[in-house]
Amino acid sequence: MTLCIAAACKHQDVPAIVLCADCRAEKGVAAYSEGRIGSNDAEKIREIGQSFAALLSGVPTKADELLAKCDQAIFTFERTVATEDSDIVITHFFEQLRKAGRLRRQELIDHYVAMHTIFSGREEFLKVGKSSLPESEYSEMLRDIERINLGAEVIVAGFHGSDAIIVRMDALGETHWEDNYSVIGTGSDIALAFLCQNDYSDDMPLPECLFRVYEAKAASQKNRTVGELTSFQVLIQHKGRFDISDNFFEQLKSKRRMLTIPSIETEEGWLESLSEEDSAEAEASNPEHALSSEQ
């Protein structure tokens, strides 16, 4: 699963969040070629409670299982009334998400150890593995365990009080409070580069936010694992969840800015030749280059 974007904005002065994802899921690699096998039927947006949603990236099963561990923390946070002590509530929410990440990673490690050794899980391996296995084998398994991550990333988005909340959990289980927007997936570097080109504010009108998000997603399709099909969902505080019409989507596509090389005019003498004196100075500063030239 590849690219997902969440971005905060306003719709008629009401907080809103745009959720966007491609629909491609990798199924494997074609034998005897570099081609990837994938489908464009993946649903990466998950509805949680009344006012929250999650975006998933990574191995599909691992992403869903990670989110399942996070569900209770999200439900509890959603039911908590926003007060002057909201910072304390949000800090607790973050810790509960991190706890869910630690629990999920523990499950992954236990499964890996059980499948690759005679031990039932990490705890038994650490307890008796060093005395039961050759040192090299024990050390190799420790390194393998250290490399195990969650295999997925999650964006949790919704509303708390009068604020739009966007939180990202990375594959290492760390939580990140995201200002304005968040991106996960293999095409995220391209999408972020586009989103960062212009100043951003969460007071941005919803139509402009949808345009910026779609432009970033479309640009990320240069990464061959990002699918062309696009899924949208819009959360509007106290009003529910919305899709966009086909006509509006066609308008987004028609207004997308295509990067082209501008016409650049030149004038006579715009290329300046290096003088013999300049060439001599260049060679003196780089003796190896001078020697190779003589040869």
BELTASUL-V619009 format. One record per backbone hydrogen bond with DSSP energy under -0.5 kcal/mol. CO is the residue of the C=O (numbers start at 1). NH is the residue of the N-H. If there is no record, write none. Layout:
# BELTASUL-V619009
co-><CO/CO>
nh-><NH/NH>
This chain:
# BELTASUL-V619009
co-><1/3/4/5/6/7/9/10/11/14/15/16/17/18/19/20/21/23/24/25/28/30/35/36/37/37/39/42/44/44/46/48/52/53/54/55/57/59/60/61/62/63/64/65/66/67/67/70/71/72/73/74/75/76/77/83/85/85/86/87/88/89/90/91/92/93/94/95/96/97/98/99/100/101/102/103/104/105/106/107/108/109/110/111/112/113/121/122/123/124/124/125/128/129/134/135/136/137/138/139/140/141/142/143/144/145/151/153/154/154/155/155/156/157/158/160/163/165/166/167/168/168/169/170/171/174/176/176/178/179/180/182/184/185/187/188/189/190/191/192/194/195/201/204/205/206/207/208/209/210/211/212/213/214/215/216/217/218/219/220/222/223/225/229/231/233/234/234/235/236/236/240/242/245/246/247/248/249/250/251/252/253/256/258/260/263/267/270/271/275/276/277/278/279/280/281/282/283/286/286/287/288/289/290/291>
nh-><58/22/184/20/182/18/16/206/14/11/237/9/235/7/233/5/231/42/2/39/37/33/30/38/27/28/25/44/46/56/54/52/48/157/46/155/153/63/64/65/66/67/68/69/70/70/71/74/75/76/77/78/79/80/80/86/88/89/90/91/92/93/94/95/96/97/98/99/100/101/102/103/104/105/106/107/108/109/110/111/112/113/114/115/116/117/125/126/127/128/129/129/132/133/138/139/140/141/142/143/144/145/146/147/148/148/59/57/156/169/55/157/167/53/165/163/160/158/178/156/170/176/154/173/150/170/168/178/180/181/8/6/4/188/191/192/193/194/195/196/197/198/204/10/209/210/211/212/213/214/215/216/217/218/219/220/221/221/222/223/224/226/227/23/21/19/236/242/17/239/240/236/234/249/250/251/252/253/254/255/256/256/258/260/262/265/270/272/273/279/280/281/282/283/284/285/286/286/289/290/291/292/293/294/295>
